[in-house]
Amino acid sequence: MFSGTGLQVITQLFLTVLLSRILTPEDFGSMSAALIIIGFSVIFTSLGIGPALVQRPIINPKHITTGYTISILFGGLLTLIVYFFSPYFSVFFNNEDLNLILKVFSFVFIIQSFGVVSESLLSRDLEFKVLSKIQMIANTLGYGFLSISLAILGLGVWSLIIGYMTQELIKTLFLVKKKKHNKSIGLDKSAFKELMYFGGGFTIARVFNYGALQGDNLVVGRWLGPEALGLYGRVYQLMAMPAVLIGQVLDKVLFSSMSKIQHEKQALINSYSKGLSLVALLVAPISVYVYLFASDIVKVVLGQNWGGIVTPLKIFSLGMFFRTSYKISESVARATGAVYRRAWRQLLYALLVIAGSIFGLQWGIMGVALGVLVALFVNFILMAQLSLNLLGLSWIFFIKLHLPPLILSLILLFFLGIAKTFLLGAHFPSILNLILAFVGNVLLVLFLIYIKPTFFLGDGMAFVVKKLKGRRVP
């Protein structure tokens, strides 16, 4: 799953580099506004039935038939709602083009609904290799090849929309082909109740979480306009890449695997501590790297016309770890069925994001980024408290897991800062700065871990320490 998502992130980065030089910030802004509506509506397409199928210890054919029926019914319903309400969304965002965009985009719900159960059953069976291949193929052919081709032909924002919908169509076709199941239509009352208890709580939490993830885009798009939203959307995408590559992968895998051992407390604690330590070890050096070389990253990835997002990217680099790490706590909450306790925390998170974004409007997208950073930190603490409570662990345990990567980050910040000031910076082209700094970052991390594995890896990565010291790992 990690390798597949890694290839997808690299592909996405490559597409961003190309499309940012062909399309305008206004094009990306219109796409981002449409995705706010589409992404929110997707939450209701299956009412959490997919994750419920993954989390339940035992499922039978009635669960599958009921889940399939609910997915199709709500997929069709949401297509109608978004199609007929698109003029009102267009008025809200002060974007006339959004009306037609959403009418076309609304059919994506019907497309996705047919693959919900197949994707859930693949996750339940831990078939992550299959899932990653499907996502990679769909992303490359749809959003990749087709979007670039249409953008070159001058279709503007429509190149993004058509590419996205084609990607979802390819993904659904492959899912249905790879995981066959009974596709009869019917609702079983008992199966419906069992799935909806978890699915309802999951959906409520997901609504609030989506409000947190998109509340800032909503504020920027409504009050700063499509160009500012295009700029803000690109900087947030750069910040979220580690979360997609590391946090989202671990979350997807840990949710499925933890659900299978949800009643084995010590096994859950072991998975939780390893997950947190791994996230901290991987994301902390990335955060330092992005903070120090934000200007070079923007020049290389987006181009000269995107210089206005350098400072927001520096701000967001400080939140990369919070944005990624809380996914591990979410895995614990969902795997153990604590979806309603998770839900109110996500509501508070969403409110903080929206409030912080509105407060920061007076300083433009930089102020919005600062407001979102505060919300990310509070959510990180809230979700950590929930996971520690569920597992019966203390804050001392949690802090001890994070001390080694924190010290590692400070060392990296010191040495890379010196290297940037005296060796790199204006002395080399931006692309060379990034390459040299990345290599230096990796080598320094590996060197520190090699000479002091116990100190820099900590208790959460004790199994790696044993490996490095040549002892057999149990």
C-alpha positions as CSV (number, residue, x, y, z in Angstrom):
1,M,0.0,0.0,0.0
2,F,2.9,2.3,0.8
3,S,4.7,1.7,-2.4
4,G,1.5,2.0,-4.5
5,T,0.5,5.3,-2.8
6,G,4.1,6.5,-3.1
7,L,4.0,6.0,-6.8
8,Q,0.6,7.8,-6.8
9,V,2.0,10.8,-4.9
10,I,5.0,11.0,-7.2
11,T,2.6,10.9,-10.2
12,Q,0.4,13.6,-8.5
13,L,3.4,15.8,-7.9
14,F,4.5,15.4,-11.6
15,L,0.9,16.3,-12.7
16,T,0.9,19.3,-10.4
17,V,4.2,20.5,-12.0
18,L,2.8,20.2,-15.5
19,L,-0.7,21.4,-14.9
20,S,0.4,24.4,-12.9
21,R,2.3,25.6,-15.9
22,I,-0.6,25.1,-18.3
23,L,-3.7,26.1,-16.2
24,T,-4.3,29.2,-14.2
25,P,-5.0,29.6,-10.5
26,E,-8.6,30.5,-11.4
27,D,-9.0,27.1,-13.1
28,F,-7.7,25.3,-10.0
29,G,-9.9,27.6,-7.9
30,S,-13.1,26.5,-9.8
31,M,-12.0,22.9,-9.5
32,S,-11.4,23.3,-5.7
33,A,-14.8,24.9,-5.2
34,A,-16.5,22.1,-7.1
35,L,-14.6,19.4,-5.1
36,I,-15.8,21.1,-1.8
37,I,-19.4,20.3,-2.8
38,I,-18.7,17.0,-4.4
39,G,-16.4,15.8,-1.5
40,F,-19.0,16.7,1.1
41,S,-21.8,14.9,-0.8
42,V,-19.7,11.8,-1.2
43,I,-19.8,11.3,2.5
44,F,-23.6,10.5,2.2
45,T,-23.4,8.2,-0.8
46,S,-23.2,5.1,1.3
47,L,-23.7,6.4,4.9
48,G,-20.6,4.7,6.2
49,I,-21.7,1.3,5.0
50,G,-18.3,0.6,3.5
51,P,-16.3,1.1,6.7
52,A,-19.0,-0.8,8.6
53,L,-18.5,-3.8,6.4
54,V,-14.8,-3.6,7.2
55,Q,-15.2,-3.2,11.0
56,R,-17.8,-5.9,11.7
57,P,-16.2,-9.1,13.0
58,I,-18.7,-11.2,11.0
59,I,-20.7,-10.4,7.9
60,N,-23.1,-12.5,5.9
61,P,-24.7,-12.1,2.4
62,K,-27.6,-10.0,3.8
63,H,-25.0,-7.4,4.9
64,I,-23.5,-7.3,1.4
65,T,-26.9,-7.0,-0.4
66,T,-28.1,-4.3,2.0
67,G,-24.9,-2.4,1.7
68,Y,-24.9,-2.6,-2.1
69,T,-28.6,-1.4,-2.2
70,I,-28.0,1.6,0.1
71,S,-24.9,2.7,-1.9
72,I,-26.8,2.8,-5.2
73,L,-29.9,4.4,-3.7
74,F,-28.0,7.2,-2.1
75,G,-25.6,7.6,-5.1
76,G,-28.6,8.3,-7.3
77,L,-30.2,10.6,-4.7
78,L,-27.1,12.7,-4.4
79,T,-26.7,13.0,-8.1
80,L,-30.2,14.6,-8.3
81,I,-29.6,16.9,-5.3
82,V,-26.3,18.3,-6.6
83,Y,-27.6,18.6,-10.1
84,F,-30.7,20.7,-9.2
85,F,-29.0,22.7,-6.4
86,S,-25.9,23.6,-8.5
87,P,-27.2,27.2,-9.2
88,Y,-27.4,28.0,-5.5
89,F,-23.8,26.7,-4.9
90,S,-22.7,28.8,-7.9
91,V,-24.2,31.9,-6.2
92,F,-22.6,31.1,-2.9
93,F,-19.1,31.0,-4.4
94,N,-19.7,34.0,-6.7
95,N,-18.7,31.7,-9.6
96,E,-21.1,31.5,-12.6
97,D,-19.1,28.7,-14.2
98,L,-19.7,26.5,-11.1
99,N,-23.3,25.8,-12.1
100,L,-22.5,23.8,-15.3
101,I,-19.4,22.2,-13.7
102,L,-21.5,20.8,-10.8
103,K,-24.3,19.6,-13.1
104,V,-21.7,17.5,-15.0
105,F,-19.8,16.5,-11.8
106,S,-22.9,15.3,-10.0
107,F,-22.9,12.0,-12.1
108,V,-19.7,10.9,-10.3
109,F,-21.9,9.7,-7.4
110,I,-23.7,7.1,-9.5
111,I,-20.3,6.0,-10.9
112,Q,-18.8,5.6,-7.4
113,S,-21.7,3.9,-5.8
114,F,-21.3,0.6,-7.7
115,G,-17.8,0.1,-6.4
116,V,-18.4,0.8,-2.6
117,V,-19.0,-2.8,-1.5
118,S,-16.2,-4.3,-3.7
119,E,-13.7,-1.8,-2.3
120,S,-14.8,-2.5,1.3
121,L,-14.5,-6.2,0.9
122,L,-11.0,-5.9,-0.6
123,S,-10.0,-3.8,2.4
124,R,-11.6,-6.3,4.8
125,D,-9.5,-9.1,3.2
126,L,-6.4,-6.9,3.5
127,E,-6.0,-6.9,-0.3
128,F,-4.1,-3.6,-0.3
129,K,-1.8,-4.6,-3.2
130,V,-4.9,-4.9,-5.4
131,L,-6.3,-1.6,-4.2
132,S,-3.1,0.3,-4.7
133,K,-2.8,-1.0,-8.3
134,I,-6.3,-0.1,-9.1
135,Q,-5.9,3.4,-7.7
136,M,-2.6,3.9,-9.5
137,I,-4.0,2.8,-12.9
138,A,-7.1,5.0,-12.5
139,N,-5.1,8.0,-11.5
140,T,-2.5,7.7,-14.2
141,L,-5.0,7.1,-17.1
142,G,-7.7,9.4,-15.9
143,Y,-6.5,12.4,-14.0
144,G,-3.0,12.0,-15.4
145,F,-2.9,11.3,-19.1
146,L,-6.4,12.6,-20.0
147,S,-6.2,15.8,-17.9
148,I,-2.8,16.8,-19.3
149,S,-4.0,16.0,-22.9
150,L,-7.1,18.1,-22.5
151,A,-5.3,20.9,-20.8
152,I,-2.8,21.1,-23.7
153,L,-5.8,21.3,-26.1
154,G,-7.0,24.4,-24.1
155,L,-10.0,23.0,-22.2
156,G,-9.0,24.7,-19.0
157,V,-10.9,23.6,-15.9
158,W,-12.8,21.0,-17.9
159,S,-9.6,19.1,-18.4
160,L,-9.5,18.6,-14.6
161,I,-13.2,17.7,-14.3
162,I,-13.2,15.2,-17.2
163,G,-10.0,13.6,-16.0
164,Y,-11.3,13.2,-12.4
165,M,-14.6,11.6,-13.6
166,T,-12.7,9.3,-15.9
167,Q,-10.4,8.3,-13.0
168,E,-13.5,7.3,-10.9
169,L,-15.1,5.4,-13.7
170,I,-11.9,3.4,-14.3
171,K,-11.5,2.7,-10.6
172,T,-15.1,1.5,-10.2
173,L,-14.8,-0.8,-13.2
174,F,-11.6,-2.4,-11.9
175,L,-13.1,-2.8,-8.3
176,V,-16.2,-4.6,-9.6
177,K,-14.1,-6.8,-11.8
178,K,-11.6,-7.7,-9.0
179,K,-14.0,-8.3,-6.2
180,K,-17.2,-10.0,-7.4
181,H,-20.2,-10.2,-5.0
182,N,-23.9,-10.7,-5.0
183,K,-25.4,-7.6,-6.8
184,S,-29.0,-8.3,-6.0
185,I,-31.1,-5.4,-4.6
186,G,-32.8,-5.7,-1.2
187,L,-32.8,-4.4,2.3
188,D,-32.7,-6.6,5.4
189,K,-33.9,-4.9,8.5
190,S,-31.5,-6.6,10.9
191,A,-28.5,-6.1,8.6
192,F,-29.5,-2.5,8.1
193,K,-29.6,-1.8,11.8
194,E,-26.2,-3.5,12.4
195,L,-24.5,-1.6,9.6
196,M,-26.1,1.7,10.3
197,Y,-25.1,1.8,14.0
198,F,-21.5,2.0,13.1
199,G,-22.1,3.7,9.7
200,G,-24.2,6.4,11.3
201,G,-21.5,7.4,13.8
202,F,-18.8,7.1,11.1
203,T,-20.8,9.4,8.8
204,I,-21.4,12.0,11.5
205,A,-17.7,12.1,12.3
206,R,-16.8,12.2,8.7
207,V,-19.2,15.1,8.1
208,F,-17.4,17.1,10.8
209,N,-14.0,15.9,9.7
210,Y,-14.8,17.1,6.2
211,G,-15.9,20.4,7.6
212,A,-12.5,20.6,9.2
213,L,-10.6,19.6,6.0
214,Q,-12.7,21.9,3.7
215,G,-13.8,24.7,6.0
216,D,-10.7,26.8,5.2
217,N,-11.3,26.3,1.5
218,L,-14.9,27.3,2.0
219,V,-13.9,30.5,3.7
220,V,-11.2,31.4,1.2
221,G,-13.4,30.6,-1.8
222,R,-16.3,32.6,-0.5
223,W,-14.5,35.7,0.6
224,L,-11.1,35.8,-1.2
225,G,-12.3,34.5,-4.6
226,P,-11.3,31.7,-7.0
227,E,-7.7,32.9,-7.6
228,A,-6.9,32.9,-3.9
229,L,-8.6,29.5,-3.5
230,G,-6.4,28.2,-6.3
231,L,-3.3,29.4,-4.6
232,Y,-4.4,28.2,-1.2
233,G,-5.4,24.8,-2.6
234,R,-2.0,24.2,-4.1
235,V,-0.2,25.0,-0.8
236,Y,-2.5,22.8,1.2
237,Q,-1.9,20.0,-1.3
238,L,1.8,20.3,-0.8
239,M,1.4,20.2,3.0
240,A,-1.0,17.2,2.8
241,M,1.2,15.0,0.7
242,P,3.0,13.4,3.7
243,A,-0.4,12.8,5.2
244,V,-1.5,11.0,2.1
245,L,1.6,9.0,1.6
246,I,2.2,8.1,5.2
247,G,-0.8,8.8,7.5
248,Q,-3.5,7.8,5.1
249,V,-1.7,4.6,4.1
250,L,-1.2,3.6,7.8
251,D,-4.7,4.6,8.6
252,K,-6.3,2.4,5.9
253,V,-4.1,-0.6,6.7
254,L,-4.3,-0.2,10.5
255,F,-8.1,0.3,10.5
256,S,-8.6,-3.0,8.7
257,S,-6.0,-5.0,10.7
258,M,-6.9,-3.4,14.0
259,S,-10.6,-4.3,13.4
260,K,-9.5,-7.9,13.3
261,I,-7.8,-7.7,16.7
262,Q,-10.1,-5.1,18.3
263,H,-10.6,-7.2,21.4
264,E,-6.8,-7.9,21.9
265,K,-5.7,-4.8,23.9
266,Q,-1.9,-5.5,23.9
267,A,-1.8,-6.2,20.2
268,L,-3.6,-2.8,19.6
269,I,-1.1,-1.0,21.9
270,N,1.8,-2.5,20.0
271,S,0.3,-1.5,16.6
272,Y,-0.5,2.0,17.9
273,S,3.0,2.7,19.3
274,K,4.7,1.4,16.2
275,G,2.4,3.5,14.0
276,L,3.0,6.7,16.0
277,S,6.7,6.2,16.1
278,L,6.9,5.5,12.4
279,V,4.9,8.6,11.5
280,A,7.1,10.8,13.7
281,L,10.3,9.3,12.4
282,L,9.3,9.9,8.7
283,V,7.3,13.2,8.9
284,A,9.6,15.2,11.3
285,P,12.5,15.3,8.8
286,I,10.2,16.1,5.9
287,S,8.7,19.0,8.0
288,V,12.2,20.5,8.6
289,Y,13.1,20.1,4.9
290,V,9.9,21.8,3.7
291,Y,10.3,24.7,6.2
292,L,13.8,25.5,5.2
293,F,13.4,25.1,1.4
294,A,9.8,26.2,0.9
295,S,10.8,28.9,-1.7
296,D,12.8,26.4,-3.8
297,I,9.9,23.8,-3.6
298,V,7.4,26.3,-4.9
299,K,9.7,27.5,-7.7
300,V,10.4,23.9,-8.9
301,V,7.0,22.3,-8.3
302,L,4.6,25.2,-9.3
303,G,6.8,27.8,-11.1
304,Q,7.6,31.5,-10.7
305,N,4.0,32.7,-10.7
306,W,3.2,31.0,-7.4
307,G,5.6,32.9,-5.1
308,G,2.7,34.1,-2.9
309,I,2.3,30.7,-1.2
310,V,5.9,30.4,0.1
311,T,5.1,31.8,3.6
312,P,1.8,29.8,3.9
313,L,3.8,26.7,3.0
314,K,6.4,27.5,5.8
315,I,3.5,27.8,8.2
316,F,1.9,24.5,7.0
317,S,5.2,22.7,7.3
318,L,4.9,23.1,11.1
319,G,1.5,21.3,10.9
320,M,2.6,18.4,8.7
321,F,3.1,16.1,11.7
322,F,-0.2,17.0,13.4
323,R,-2.0,16.5,10.1
324,T,-0.4,13.0,9.6
325,S,-0.2,11.7,13.2
326,Y,-3.8,12.1,14.2
327,K,-4.7,9.5,11.5
328,I,-3.2,6.8,13.8
329,S,-5.5,7.8,16.7
330,E,-8.4,7.8,14.3
331,S,-7.6,4.2,13.3
332,V,-7.8,3.1,17.0
333,A,-11.1,4.9,17.5
334,R,-12.8,3.5,14.4
335,A,-11.4,-0.1,14.8
336,T,-12.8,-0.2,18.4
337,G,-16.1,1.2,17.4
338,A,-15.7,4.6,19.3
339,V,-17.2,6.5,16.3
340,Y,-19.5,8.7,18.3
341,R,-16.7,9.7,20.8
342,R,-14.7,10.6,17.7
343,A,-17.5,12.5,16.2
344,W,-17.8,15.4,18.7
345,R,-14.0,15.9,18.5
346,Q,-14.3,16.3,14.8
347,L,-17.1,18.8,15.3
348,L,-14.8,20.9,17.5
349,Y,-12.0,20.5,15.0
350,A,-14.2,21.8,12.1
351,L,-15.4,24.8,14.2
352,L,-11.8,25.7,15.0
353,V,-10.8,25.5,11.4
354,I,-13.6,27.7,10.2
355,A,-13.2,30.2,13.1
356,G,-9.4,30.3,12.6
357,S,-9.8,30.8,8.8
358,I,-12.3,33.7,9.3
359,F,-10.2,35.3,11.9
360,G,-7.1,35.0,9.6
361,L,-8.8,36.5,6.5
362,Q,-7.5,39.9,7.4
363,W,-4.0,38.7,6.6
364,G,-4.9,36.8,3.5
365,I,-4.1,33.1,2.9
366,M,-1.1,33.5,5.3
367,G,-3.6,34.3,8.1
368,V,-5.9,31.4,7.1
369,A,-2.9,29.1,7.3
370,L,-2.1,30.2,10.8
371,G,-5.6,29.7,11.9
372,V,-5.7,26.2,10.4
373,L,-2.4,25.4,12.1
374,V,-3.8,26.1,15.5
375,A,-6.8,23.9,14.7
376,L,-4.6,21.0,13.5
377,F,-2.7,21.1,16.8
378,V,-5.8,21.0,19.0
379,N,-7.3,18.1,17.0
380,F,-4.0,16.2,17.3
381,I,-4.3,16.6,21.1
382,L,-8.0,15.7,21.2
383,M,-7.5,12.5,19.1
384,A,-4.4,11.5,21.1
385,Q,-6.4,11.8,24.3
386,L,-9.2,9.6,22.9
387,S,-6.8,6.8,21.7
388,L,-4.8,6.9,25.0
389,N,-8.1,6.6,26.9
390,L,-9.3,3.6,24.7
391,L,-6.0,1.8,25.2
392,G,-5.5,2.7,28.8
393,L,-2.2,4.5,28.2
394,S,-0.8,7.6,29.8
395,W,0.4,11.0,28.4
396,I,3.9,10.1,29.6
397,F,3.9,7.1,27.3
398,F,2.7,9.3,24.5
399,I,5.4,12.0,25.1
400,K,8.2,9.4,25.4
401,L,7.3,8.1,21.9
402,H,7.7,11.6,20.4
403,L,10.8,12.8,22.2
404,P,13.3,11.0,19.9
405,P,11.9,12.4,16.6
406,L,11.6,15.8,18.2
407,I,15.3,15.9,19.1
408,L,16.1,14.5,15.7
409,S,14.2,17.4,14.1
410,L,16.1,20.0,16.1
411,I,19.4,18.5,15.0
412,L,18.3,18.5,11.4
413,L,17.1,22.0,11.6
414,F,20.4,23.2,13.0
415,F,22.7,21.5,10.4
416,L,20.4,22.0,7.4
417,G,20.0,25.6,8.4
418,I,23.7,26.1,8.4
419,A,24.0,24.3,5.1
420,K,21.3,26.5,3.5
421,T,22.9,29.7,4.8
422,F,26.6,29.0,3.9
423,L,26.6,26.3,1.2
424,L,23.3,26.3,-0.7
425,G,20.8,29.2,-0.9
426,A,21.5,31.5,-3.8
427,H,24.6,29.7,-4.8
428,F,22.8,27.0,-6.7
429,P,19.6,26.7,-8.8
430,S,16.5,25.7,-6.9
431,I,16.3,22.2,-8.2
432,L,19.9,21.5,-7.2
433,N,19.3,23.0,-3.8
434,L,16.4,20.6,-3.3
435,I,18.4,17.6,-4.4
436,L,21.5,18.3,-2.3
437,A,19.4,19.2,0.8
438,F,17.3,16.0,0.4
439,V,20.3,13.8,0.1
440,G,21.9,15.5,3.1
441,N,18.7,15.2,5.1
442,V,18.4,11.5,4.5
443,L,22.1,10.8,5.1
444,L,22.1,12.7,8.4
445,V,19.0,10.9,9.6
446,L,20.5,7.5,8.7
447,F,23.8,8.4,10.4
448,L,22.2,9.5,13.6
449,I,20.0,6.4,13.8
450,Y,23.0,4.2,13.0
451,I,25.2,5.6,15.8
452,K,22.4,5.9,18.4
453,P,19.5,3.6,17.4
454,T,18.0,3.2,20.9
455,F,18.0,7.0,21.4
456,F,16.6,8.2,18.1
457,L,14.2,5.4,17.4
458,G,12.8,5.1,20.9
459,D,10.6,2.4,22.5
460,G,8.0,2.4,19.7
461,M,10.6,1.3,17.1
462,A,12.3,-1.2,19.5
463,F,11.9,-4.0,16.9
464,V,14.0,-2.0,14.5
465,V,16.6,-1.4,17.2
466,K,16.9,-5.1,17.7
467,K,17.3,-5.6,14.0
468,L,20.1,-3.1,13.8
469,K,21.9,-4.7,16.8
470,G,21.7,-8.1,15.1
471,R,19.3,-9.7,17.5
472,R,16.4,-11.8,16.3
473,V,13.1,-10.0,16.2
474,P,10.3,-12.0,17.9
